[in-house]
Amino acid sequence: MSLPKSKIPTPFNPENFRKEGHILVDTLSDYLEKALTGKEMPVLPWNDPDRLTEYFSFDSAGGEKEPLDSFIKRIIDNSIHIHHPHYIGHQVTSPLPVTALVQFCTTLLNNGAAIYEMGPVNMAMEKNVINEFGSLIGYQTGFDGIFTHGGTAGNLTGMLAARQVKTDYNIWEDGVREKDKPGYLISEQAHYSVGRNVKIMGLGDDSIIKVPVDKHFRMRTDLLEEIKRNAEKNGIRIISVVASSCSTATGSYDNLEAVADFSEKHGLWMHVDGAHGMGVLFSEKYRDRVNGIERADSVVIDFHKMLLVPALNTLVMFRNGERSFETFAQKASYLFQKSQQNVWYNSASRTIECTKSALGIIAYSALKYYGNDYYRHYIESRYDLASSFAVMVRSDKQLQLALEPESNITCFRFTAEGYNDQVLNQINHEIRDRIIKEGSFYIVQAELEGKTWLRLTIINPVTSVNDLKELLLRIKEIGTQLVLKREL
Ligand SMILES: Cc1ncc(COP(=O)(O)O)c(C=O)c1O
């Protein structure tokens, strides 16, 4: 008996794929050329969210006739342009073209990475990247790592390991006990994912023990002893310190040697959120920012921030690789044969996610085609440019610097004599709003000690000192107009 023929036509047409793929690469190459000059295009083509949703409404019956190149063009035209030299806002990088091309390939191959069989190349490349970072960090033998989709998940992975290793009962299986609840010492300036992760773990606000910062917005390590003592009086058992290398708002690096001394003294887990600032591992000039990193139990490094790789792509390193297996000590027998539970190449036993995209291949490609020397140059040039920018701000009476930059993140504001902070906050808020809506630059803002600051992340390799001069001129122009309007 012959089987009935499927009524579903095959969606795979290699010839169409070839044709459309060529058009796509041509379109993207033209786009890249234009975006990099920064001419004739706004950084962000501002659109009202509801109007844009309406513009992209579609017919769910399918059978769309719009040619792919026209569709792609509409996506590009309405997107924020991260490769534009005036993109100096959030910590999302302009990906290296080679990583985009490799990701195009891994997307079609769709080899996940829950278990080795489903992504053998990825796991092999991931291991090589982990080995490279183990040596950059200065870990001795026995280290290991794991990739996650993003720094938030990366921080959670490290913090979960801390919880499992440092509580004296099996918290993963038994749940949290009210008595001697685990607590994390966290800088007031830690990224919000750190505090949020404590809550995701079901621990609640009293397990988030905030440590104040000094005038450079670094964790006050001199207060750690006292804060730990007070928390313990309130029934919280401190298990971990989370340090930032560097912090999100101001790019400040916590003192890792001091955090390591304290953690070792009390047997605590030292987790370092290096999502943004761990690129200094490539630089002799700035390496001292993370002295002591080799003493951290876990470290998060985002490739999609300062390592020029498409989002999301995060590496979590563990000083003692065995510890990374304890985090999720559950048994998923349909995935792992018992004898294979603790093998490095079945990554799902050590991550929150089951299926992951081939993050290791993308990170590996960046390192393979660019290499440590390129990264050294890139990191140093971006950090140096932030210092030059600070000099320009400090020498201008209409501007004020929040703090000396330690990385490629800087905070500053427009200022005018006779105006209090409340008014200056409004003015700076308005300046940013106008700048991003007119599309001349993309910058963000940060609130520090009740003041609104304009905040730059000089992340794009093509942003130059002239771009920054142009930005300051525009800020002063708008600021002056706003001040004059107030006086009328
Ligand atoms: C220091 C720091 N940690 C963690 C994160 C969260 O990373 P992701 O957006 O990849 O989840 C950020 C994001 O900006 C960050 O700056």
PDBQT file of the ligand as one rigid body, heavy atoms in Angstrom, charges set to zero:
ROOT
HETATM    1  C1  LIG A 501      27.874  44.856  34.689  1.00  0.00    +0.000 C 
HETATM    2  C2  LIG A 501      26.723  44.170  33.989  1.00  0.00    +0.000 A 
HETATM    3  N1  LIG A 501      26.346  42.959  34.382  1.00  0.00    +0.000 NA
HETATM    4  C3  LIG A 501      25.323  42.297  33.786  1.00  0.00    +0.000 A 
HETATM    5  C4  LIG A 501      24.624  42.866  32.750  1.00  0.00    +0.000 A 
HETATM    6  C5  LIG A 501      23.494  42.117  32.125  1.00  0.00    +0.000 C 
HETATM    7  O1  LIG A 501      23.915  41.556  30.918  1.00  0.00    +0.000 OA
HETATM    8  P1  LIG A 501      22.902  41.055  29.789  1.00  0.00    +0.000 P 
HETATM    9  O2  LIG A 501      22.232  42.263  29.254  1.00  0.00    +0.000 OA
HETATM   10  O3  LIG A 501      23.788  40.373  28.825  1.00  0.00    +0.000 OA
HETATM   11  O4  LIG A 501      21.946  40.115  30.442  1.00  0.00    +0.000 OA
HETATM   12  C6  LIG A 501      24.978  44.152  32.309  1.00  0.00    +0.000 A 
HETATM   13  C7  LIG A 501      24.250  44.786  31.208  1.00  0.00    +0.000 C 
HETATM   14  O5  LIG A 501      24.437  45.906  30.859  1.00  0.00    +0.000 OA
HETATM   15  C8  LIG A 501      26.072  44.812  32.935  1.00  0.00    +0.000 A 
HETATM   16  O6  LIG A 501      26.456  46.033  32.568  1.00  0.00    +0.000 OA
ENDROOT
TORSDOF 0
